[in-house]
Amino acid sequence: MKAYVYRSAGDTYRLAVEERPTPTPGPDQVVVRVRATSLNYRDHITLHNLAKRKVDGRIPLSDGAGEIIAVGTNVTDWKPGDRVAGCFFQTWDGGRFDLSHHKQDLGGSVDGMLAEEVVLRAGGIVRIPDFLSFEEAACLPCAALTAWYSLTTRGGLQPGDTLLTLGTGGVSVFALQFGVALGAKVIITSSDDHKLARARSLGASHTVNYRTHVDWDKEVWNQTNGRGADHIIEVGGPGTLGRSMNAVAAGGTIALIGVLTGFGPPTESLFPLLGRNVSLNGIYVGSRADFEAMNRFLTEKTIRPVMDRVFGFSEAEAAFSHLASGSHFGKVVITVP
Ligand SMILES: NC(=O)c1ccc[n+]([C@@H]2O[C@H](COP(=O)([O-])OP(=O)(O)OC[C@H]3O[C@@H](n4cnc5c(N)ncnc54)[C@H](OP(=O)(O)O)[C@@H]3O)[C@@H](O)[C@H]2O)c1
């Protein structure tokens, strides 16, 4: 069977297609015939070696969905034909995070989903909602779950709260959709007015172009009548955290998620967090139990992931380049024939 792998190319990696043995399940594993995968900014980080991870020979991507084609001898919960998605952390079933899960992240420490067939832990998969296609379901494991976990399990978002989410990539568009469905007033930023118009059609109440309004924190402050946002989906990192701290409401929550502006320290004082009694939540995706709760919510509200573009299996490099361009709105998908 065919699989993409990362191969060392000097200081960075390249994608290579290789032939691998057809996998067979261990006693507590299943084999999934992958039908679709999706990209996250983390995969761009890995390919370009921005986080200095050793992944030579590793199959990329945390996100994929498909059908079970074989189950191990101890597996009773699953059968061939079941439609499933893999969990980002194969071993985080629920509850509090444990550092051991870092050794079980798909497409990072262990092989990921960009292959025709993959072996996964029977406890490291979820059933996908019937109304979603494989392409749509492949968008869920990282970006959607990160937004869901930030807003619900960790953020405790309530109807009527104000949510600010930055940019219109995978995590932020899911945050917009979840925020609207949970009854929040959602403010979203983007570098592109066309994307902001699209965000309004998905229910955003207020939008700010962060290119033309460099002081977007002041815009958020004004749009909330000097109260600030109760929840902020902070995907920018050091280059945006200062303004997020200016835009957060007293007693609010900042979900510290991303590194779109790099991995360095913030240049601003963290003092506003104290002065406003703000919670700063470090977020790393979410557990299988959160994934299952999110799928129930998606089904109840009939929320469909927003796919920007679907690439074929032979076009994986083009898909990575498309994500890197930042021209997308929502998710970038690769199908597996
Ligand atoms: N901690 C976790 O569990 C976790 C999980 C998922 C993702 N992440 C991180 O979260 C970030 C987003 O991931 P993703 O997969 O959603 O990325 P993505 O889909 O590649 O999002 C890219 C978009 O982010 C926006 N953006 C870029 N720079 C920005 C800035 N300075 N201010 C505001 N928006 C900016 C742009 O939107 P516009 O074109 O609209 O301007 C860009 O198109 C990444 O850093 C990723 O590593 C972390």
The ligand as an SDF file (V2000), in Angstrom:
LIG
                    3D

 48 52  0  0  0  0  0  0  0  0999 V2000
   -2.4840   23.9320   20.5440 N   0  0  0  0  0  0  0  0  0  0  0  0
   -3.2160   23.1580   19.7490 C   0  0  0  0  0  0  0  0  0  0  0  0
   -3.8210   22.1800   20.1440 O   0  0  0  0  0  0  0  0  0  0  0  0
   -3.3540   23.5340   18.3090 C   0  0  0  0  0  0  0  0  0  0  0  0
   -4.2450   22.8440   17.4990 C   0  0  0  0  0  0  0  0  0  0  0  0
   -4.4430   23.2850   16.2090 C   0  0  0  0  0  0  0  0  0  0  0  0
   -3.7050   24.3640   15.7360 C   0  0  0  0  0  0  0  0  0  0  0  0
   -2.8040   24.9590   16.5420 N   0  0  0  0  0  0  0  0  0  0  0  0
   -2.0620   26.1300   16.0870 C   0  0  0  0  0  0  0  0  0  0  0  0
   -3.0270   27.1510   15.8500 O   0  0  0  0  0  0  0  0  0  0  0  0
   -2.6190   27.9440   14.7390 C   0  0  0  0  0  0  0  0  0  0  0  0
   -3.7060   27.8900   13.6820 C   0  0  0  0  0  0  0  0  0  0  0  0
   -3.7550   26.5840   13.1420 O   0  0  0  0  0  0  0  0  0  0  0  0
   -4.6350   26.2750   11.8680 P   0  0  0  0  0  0  0  0  0  0  0  0
   -4.3730   24.8570   11.4810 O   0  0  0  0  0  0  0  0  0  0  0  0
   -6.0210   26.7440   12.0830 O   0  0  0  0  0  0  0  0  0  0  0  0
   -3.9040   27.2490   10.8070 O   0  0  0  0  0  0  0  0  0  0  0  0
   -4.2840   27.6570    9.3420 P   0  0  0  0  0  0  0  0  0  0  0  0
   -5.5300   26.9860    8.8860 O   0  0  0  0  0  0  0  0  0  0  0  0
   -3.0650   27.4770    8.4950 O   0  0  0  0  0  0  0  0  0  0  0  0
   -4.5990   29.2150    9.5050 O   0  0  0  0  0  0  0  0  0  0  0  0
   -3.9320   30.1710    8.7450 C   0  0  0  0  0  0  0  0  0  0  0  0
   -4.6770   31.4900    8.8450 C   0  0  0  0  0  0  0  0  0  0  0  0
   -4.3720   32.1490   10.0670 O   0  0  0  0  0  0  0  0  0  0  0  0
   -4.5120   33.5300    9.8910 C   0  0  0  0  0  0  0  0  0  0  0  0
   -3.3540   34.2660   10.4060 N   0  0  0  0  0  0  0  0  0  0  0  0
   -2.0610   34.1610   10.0450 C   0  0  0  0  0  0  0  0  0  0  0  0
   -1.3200   35.0550   10.7150 N   0  0  0  0  0  0  0  0  0  0  0  0
   -2.1730   35.7470   11.4990 C   0  0  0  0  0  0  0  0  0  0  0  0
   -2.0290   36.8310   12.4030 C   0  0  0  0  0  0  0  0  0  0  0  0
   -0.8420   37.4020   12.6420 N   0  0  0  0  0  0  0  0  0  0  0  0
   -3.1320   37.2950   13.0360 N   0  0  0  0  0  0  0  0  0  0  0  0
   -4.3370   36.7370   12.8140 C   0  0  0  0  0  0  0  0  0  0  0  0
   -4.5360   35.7150   11.9620 N   0  0  0  0  0  0  0  0  0  0  0  0
   -3.4630   35.2440   11.3120 C   0  0  0  0  0  0  0  0  0  0  0  0
   -4.6790   33.8090    8.4050 C   0  0  0  0  0  0  0  0  0  0  0  0
   -6.0660   34.0780    8.2000 O   0  0  0  0  0  0  0  0  0  0  0  0
   -6.5560   35.2780    7.2570 P   0  0  0  0  0  0  0  0  0  0  0  0
   -6.1660   34.8760    5.8700 O   0  0  0  0  0  0  0  0  0  0  0  0
   -8.0170   35.3370    7.4860 O   0  0  0  0  0  0  0  0  0  0  0  0
   -5.8310   36.5220    7.7090 O   0  0  0  0  0  0  0  0  0  0  0  0
   -4.2680   32.4710    7.7830 C   0  0  0  0  0  0  0  0  0  0  0  0
   -4.9230   32.2200    6.5830 O   0  0  0  0  0  0  0  0  0  0  0  0
   -1.2690   27.3730   14.2920 C   0  0  0  0  0  0  0  0  0  0  0  0
   -0.2330   28.0800   14.9240 O   0  0  0  0  0  0  0  0  0  0  0  0
   -1.3010   25.9580   14.7990 C   0  0  0  0  0  0  0  0  0  0  0  0
   -0.0140   25.4460   14.9990 O   0  0  0  0  0  0  0  0  0  0  0  0
   -2.6020   24.5680   17.8140 C   0  0  0  0  0  0  0  0  0  0  0  0
  1  2  1  0
  2  3  2  0
  2  4  1  0
  4  5  1  0
  4 48  2  0
  5  6  2  0
  6  7  1  0
  7  8  2  0
  8  9  1  0
  8 48  1  0
  9 10  1  0
  9 46  1  0
 10 11  1  0
 11 12  1  0
 11 44  1  0
 12 13  1  0
 13 14  1  0
 14 15  2  0
 14 16  1  0
 14 17  1  0
 17 18  1  0
 18 19  2  0
 18 20  1  0
 18 21  1  0
 21 22  1  0
 22 23  1  0
 23 24  1  0
 23 42  1  0
 24 25  1  0
 25 26  1  0
 25 36  1  0
 26 27  1  0
 26 35  1  0
 27 28  2  0
 28 29  1  0
 29 30  1  0
 29 35  2  0
 30 31  1  0
 30 32  2  0
 32 33  1  0
 33 34  2  0
 34 35  1  0
 36 37  1  0
 36 42  1  0
 37 38  1  0
 38 39  2  0
 38 40  1  0
 38 41  1  0
 42 43  1  0
 44 45  1  0
 44 46  1  0
 46 47  1  0
M  CHG  2   8   1  16  -1
M  END
$$$$
